[in-house]
Amino acid sequence: MKHSKTPTNRHAYVRAILTALQFDISSFLKQLELGSSYETLIYQWIRTYYEAEFPIEQAVADLYARRLQWLELCTTHYPTVADKLAAYQKRILLRLRYHPLYFQASEAVCKTADQQVRALVKTQLYTPQQVEQKVIQWLRSIHNDTDNTPSAPPDAPPVTFSAIARAMARQFRLLANCIA
């Protein structure tokens, strides 16, 4: 690798590094003026190297490494539909455990309520709040029974074309959110 002398002019130093990184200088400067976070970060790093009097080759090599680290940190996990449904289910079950009706219910009733939550979330026809409300209504009906025998859980929704269409639309929205 050829070692070049560090330019004494900051503008020449910035221009040399941007050229080595294969940036279009005019669009980089335009984005920098607009306050783009990526270009601002790169420019701050370049200024730091200039003030520390790094040779251009070393600054370019360090910038490549820093950009890779930054990109790795910025990548996010896009949850799948199954991940989102599991999160809904976990949130509903956690909220139910602190509800007074659930807390006072027997172990068998709690187990049935948990199964209801899993079944209703799996259908993807209801929001988490709606699932929670349905299970709480069922718990109220049990609590109001005088003999404390569990009544039948809420029926599963009838499978109709509109129900299937709503479920498919919800899945497409979840997938679109994952992709976007």
C-alpha positions in Angstrom: 0.0 0.0 0.0 1.3 3.4 -1.0 1.5 5.9 1.9 0.6 9.4 0.8 1.2 12.5 2.7 -1.8 13.9 4.6 -3.1 17.0 2.9 -2.8 20.2 5.0 -6.1 21.5 3.6 -9.2 19.9 5.3 -11.3 20.2 2.2 -8.7 18.3 0.1 -8.5 15.7 2.9 -12.3 15.2 2.9 -12.4 15.1 -0.9 -9.6 12.5 -1.1 -11.3 10.2 1.5 -14.8 10.6 -0.2 -13.2 9.7 -3.5 -11.5 6.7 -2.0 -14.8 5.6 -0.5 -16.4 6.0 -3.9 -18.9 8.6 -2.7 -20.4 11.1 -5.2 -19.0 14.3 -3.6 -21.8 16.6 -4.7 -24.6 14.4 -3.5 -22.7 13.7 -0.3 -22.3 17.4 0.4 -26.0 18.0 -0.5 -27.1 15.3 2.0 -24.7 16.7 4.6 -26.4 20.1 4.2 -29.8 18.5 4.5 -28.7 17.0 7.8 -28.8 13.3 6.8 -27.6 11.2 9.7 -25.4 8.8 7.7 -23.5 11.5 5.9 -23.2 13.6 9.1 -21.7 10.6 10.9 -19.2 9.9 8.1 -18.2 13.6 8.0 -17.7 13.6 11.8 -15.4 10.6 11.5 -13.5 12.1 8.7 -13.0 15.3 10.7 -11.7 13.3 13.6 -9.2 11.5 11.4 -8.1 14.9 10.0 -7.6 16.4 13.4 -5.6 13.3 14.5 -3.6 13.7 11.3 -4.2 10.1 10.1 -2.8 9.2 6.7 -5.6 8.9 4.0 -5.0 5.1 3.5 -5.4 4.4 7.2 -8.4 6.7 7.5 -10.1 4.9 4.6 -9.4 1.5 6.1 -10.7 2.6 9.5 -13.8 4.1 7.8 -14.6 0.8 6.0 -14.3 -1.0 9.3 -16.4 1.6 11.2 -19.1 1.6 8.5 -19.4 -2.2 8.7 -19.7 -2.1 12.5 -22.3 0.7 12.2 -24.3 -1.2 9.6 -24.2 -4.4 11.8 -25.5 -2.4 14.8 -28.3 -0.8 12.7 -29.7 -4.0 11.3 -32.9 -5.0 13.0 -34.6 -8.3 13.4 -37.8 -8.4 11.4 -40.2 -10.6 13.4 -42.2 -13.3 11.6 -45.9 -13.7 12.0 -45.3 -16.5 14.5 -43.1 -14.2 16.6 -45.7 -11.5 16.7 -48.5 -14.0 17.6 -46.3 -15.4 20.4 -45.6 -11.9 21.7 -49.4 -11.2 21.6 -50.1 -14.4 23.5 -47.4 -13.7 26.1 -48.7 -10.1 26.6 -52.3 -11.3 27.0 -51.4 -14.1 29.4 -49.3 -11.8 31.5 -52.1 -9.2 31.7 -54.6 -11.9 32.6 -52.5 -13.3 35.4 -52.9 -9.9 37.2 -56.6 -9.7 36.7 -58.6 -10.3 39.9 -61.0 -12.8 38.2 -58.1 -14.9 36.9 -56.3 -14.6 40.2 -59.3 -16.0 42.2 -60.1 -18.8 39.7 -59.2 -22.4 40.3 -56.2 -24.0 38.5 -58.5 -25.8 36.1 -60.3 -22.6 35.1 -56.9 -20.8 34.6 -55.7 -23.7 32.4 -58.8 -23.5 30.3 -58.4 -19.7 30.1 -54.9 -20.1 28.9 -56.0 -22.6 26.2 -58.7 -20.1 25.1 -56.1 -17.4 24.7 -53.9 -19.6 22.6 -56.8 -20.7 20.4 -58.1 -17.2 19.9 -54.7 -15.8 19.1 -54.0 -18.6 16.7 -57.1 -17.7 14.6 -55.6 -14.2 14.0 -59.2 -12.9 13.9 -59.0 -10.7 17.0 -56.7 -8.1 18.3 -55.0 -8.8 21.6 -57.4 -6.5 23.4 -60.4 -8.4 22.0 -59.0 -11.7 23.0 -58.4 -10.4 26.5 -61.9 -9.0 26.7 -63.5 -12.3 25.5 -61.6 -14.4 28.1 -62.4 -11.9 30.9 -66.1 -12.1 29.9 -65.9 -15.9 30.1 -64.2 -15.6 33.5 -67.0 -13.2 34.7 -69.6 -15.8 33.6 -67.8 -18.5 35.6 -67.4 -16.2 38.6 -71.2 -15.4 38.5 -72.1 -19.1 38.5 -73.3 -20.1 41.9 -71.9 -23.6 41.9 -68.5 -22.5 40.4 -68.6 -25.1 37.7 -66.9 -23.8 34.6 -69.2 -23.0 31.8 -68.3 -23.8 28.2 -65.6 -21.6 26.8 -66.6 -19.1 24.1 -67.3 -20.8 20.8 -64.8 -20.6 18.1 -65.9 -18.1 15.5 -67.8 -19.7 12.6 -65.6 -20.1 9.6 -67.0 -17.9 6.9 -65.6 -16.3 3.8 -65.4 -12.9 5.5 -63.6 -14.4 8.5 -61.1 -16.0 6.2 -60.7 -12.8 4.3 -60.1 -10.8 7.5 -57.5 -13.4 8.7 -55.7 -13.2 5.3 -55.8 -9.4 5.3 -54.3 -9.4 8.8 -51.5 -11.8 7.7 -50.7 -9.7 4.7 -50.5 -6.5 6.9 -48.2 -8.3 9.3 -46.0 -9.5 6.5 -46.0 -6.0 5.0 -44.9 -4.6 8.3 -42.1 -7.2 8.5 -40.9 -6.4 5.1 -41.1 -2.6 5.4 
